Amino acid sequence: MEWSFAWMAWTTPVAVFFGCIVLMLAAMTVLELRWPTVERKGFLPMRTTRGDRLFIGLLTAAYVNLAWVGFTDLNQWIGAGLSFAALVLIMAKA
């Protein structure tokens, strides 16, 4: 059986994005199995688990990236870097 992904525009940024999502989900699974999550309260006004922070971080990264695309004509990789920085900040401090 041959896989055909011709129906989707697999540009390099799209492939990197989905590859990173898969790697993050795999890492979260390993972390959860090795060290079960503990709720904590950071700068967000609620107690969150590791999975909550990943979900909130991914949503924030998506909105930062959409804002970058909508409001600037600059290189998309800069927006992707800012999105990644927002995700890391939320995972570490929220």
N, C-alpha and C positions, 0 to 999 in steps of 0.2 A: 504494500500500500504506500503510495506516494503522497506526502503532505504538500498541499498547495496553499500558499498564503498570498496569492496574487490578488485576492479580493480586497486586501487592506494595503494602504500606503505605508509600508514599513520603511520609513526614513530612519536615519541614524538616531535622531533625538527620540523618536517614538520607541525604537527598539531598546535604547538605553533606559528610558523611563520604565517600560514594562519589565525589563530585566532587573532593575533596582527594586521594583515592587515585589517581584518573586523572591529575590534575595532577602528583603526585609521580612517577609512572611516566614520564610524558612528559618531565619535567625530568631525571630520571635518564638517560633515553635520550639526550637532547641533551648532557648533561654527559659521558657515556661516549664519545660520538662526538667531541666537541670536545677533551676532556682525558681520555685513558684512565686508568683507576683504578690506584692504587698501594697495595699492602698497607701497613698501618701498625699499630703496637701502641699502644693507648691504655690506659684503665683496665680494659678487659676482658682476661681472661687468655689472649688469643689474638690472632693477627694477623688483621685484617679488611680487606675491600675496602669500597668505597662501597655496593655492593649488599648485602653482609653486614650492614653497619650499618643500612641501611634496613629490612631484614627483621627484625633483632633489635629495632630501634626500634618497628616496627609491632606486633610481638608484645607488647613491653613496654607500649605505649600501650593495646593491647586489654585486657591484664590490669589495668592501672591503672583503666581505664574500668569494667571489670566489677566490680572491688573497690569503686569509688565507688558504683555502682548497688546492689551487695549490702549495703554497710555503712552507707550514709547515705540520708537522705531529702531531701538538699539538691538544689539546682538542677543538672540534668545538664550544663549548659554549663560549670559550674565543673570538673566531672570531665573534660569534653572539653578544657578549657584545661590541666589538669594532665597529661593524656595527651599533648597536643601539646608541652608543655614537656619531658616525658620523651623524646619522639622527637627533639626538637631537641638536647637534651643528649647523647644517644647518637650522633647524627649528627656532632656537633661534637667530642666529646671521646673517643669510644671508639676 
